Amino acid sequence: MNACHPLVARLIELSGRPAQAVDALERLLAEPGMTVLFCGGDPVQYPECLDVAVVLPEMLKLFPERFRMVVADRALEPALQVGYGIQRWPSLLFLRDGQYVGTISGMQDWSVYVQRFAQLLDAPAGRPPSIGIAVASEAANHCH
C-alpha cells in the first residue's frame, strides 16, 4: 500500500492483512466468516475516513471474534465501488464467506454504528446494490 495516513496504517497493522492487489483481496474476501472491508477513499478529500478508521477497531472490541477487518488499497477502491455499489466514501463493506451482506457509508453516530454492526453481523448475504446506472430493455421501447 502506498504511504497512508497514520490512522489508516494503524488499521492495516491491526488487521495484519493489507489488501494490495486484486488477487490478494479476492482471496481475503473469500475466506470463511465475516469480513468488514474498510474503503476509506482519499483522507484529504474525505476526512471522515479518519474518523471511521478510529471507530472500526472499537467495533472489533465491541463485537469480539465476530468479524475480521481488511483495509482495501486505494487503487482497488474504484473496482469495489462498481462491484458493490459503493456510492460514498468512506464505506465499510460487510461480506460473509465472500458474499455481500451490506454497507455502512460515511461517519455515523456511535449508536448507529452499534445498531448497524449488530444487524449486519447477523444478516444473510444478498445481492450487492448497483451503482445506479439505468437499465432499459430495447423491447420496452416498442409497442405491441
N, C-alpha and C positions, 0 to 999 in steps of 0.2 A: 504494500500500500504506500502511496506517496506520503510525503510529510503531511501530518494532520495535526489538528488541534489537540492539546494535551488531554482534554476530556474524552475525545474520541479514541486517542491512543490508550487511555485507561480502559475503555470498554474492550478494545482489542486484547489487551493484556488479561483482563478478567475472563474473557471468553476463551482465550487460548486458541482461537480459531479465526485467523484472518482469512477473509474470502477475497482472494486476489485475482482469481481467474474464473472464467465461466465454468470450466470443468470442476474446479475445486468447490465452487458454490453449489453446483448441481449435486455433487457427492454429499456435501454437508446437509443440504436441504432434504435429500432422500433418506437420511438416517432415520431410524425408527424414533418415534416420540415427537414431542412438540418443540419446534424451533421458533424463536422470535428473532426476526431479522431486522436489524437497525439500518434503515436507509435515511441517512441524515441530510444529504444534499450538501451544498456549499455553506459552511458556517458563516461566511461573510454575508451571503445573500439570504440565508435562512438561519438567523441567530437562535431561533427556537431549538434547533438541533442540539445545541449545547445544554439546554435545559432538559431535553429528553435524555441526553447522554448521562445526566445525573440521576434522573428518575429510574431508568431501566435497571441499574444494579439494586436499587431499593425494591423494585418489584421482584427481583430474583430472591432477595431476602424474605419478602413477604409471602412468596409462593415457592418455598424451597423444593428443589427436585421436581418441579412441575414443568420446567422448560429449560432449554439451553439457549443462550443468545449467540448470535453471529452478527458481525459487522460487515455489511456489504461494502466492497471497494467502490468508490465514487464512479469509477469507469464502468461498473456494472449496473449502476442505477437506471440509466435510460432503458436498458432491456427489461429490468424488473418493472419499471413504470408501465411499459407496454404489456408485458406478460401478466401483470397482476392488477392493472387498472389504477395504479397509484396516481392520485391527482394533486397531492400536496406534500411538501417536504416540511419537516421530517415525517417519516412514517415508520411504524412498527408493523411488520408483516408477520402474521401468525400462520405457520404451516405444521400440519400433523402428518407424519410419515410422508413428507414431500407434497402433501395436498393442501390447497388453500383453505384456510379457516376464516380469516378476517384481517382487518387492518385498523389500526388506530393512527390517525393522522394529526399532526400539529401538536402543540403543547396543550395539555388539558389540566383541569383541577385535579388534585390528588384523589378526591373521591371518585371522579370519573375514571381515572386510571385503575383504581382498585376494583370498581364495578366491571369495567370492560375486560380487564385481565381475567377476573373470575368467570365472566361469561364466555370469553373466547377460549380459555383453557379447557372448558368443558363442552364447547360447541363441536358439532360434527363438521367434517370437511365438506366443502361445497365448491361451486364453480366460481372462479375469480371474476370480478366485475370487468366490464370492458372499459376502455378509456373514453367512451362517449362518441365514437365515430358512428354516424348513422349508417344503417344498412338497409338498402331497399332492393326489392326484387324487381327485375326488369318486367316480369309478368304483371306486377302491380300497377304498372303504368298503362296497361291495355284494358279496354272494356271487352266484355264477352257478350 
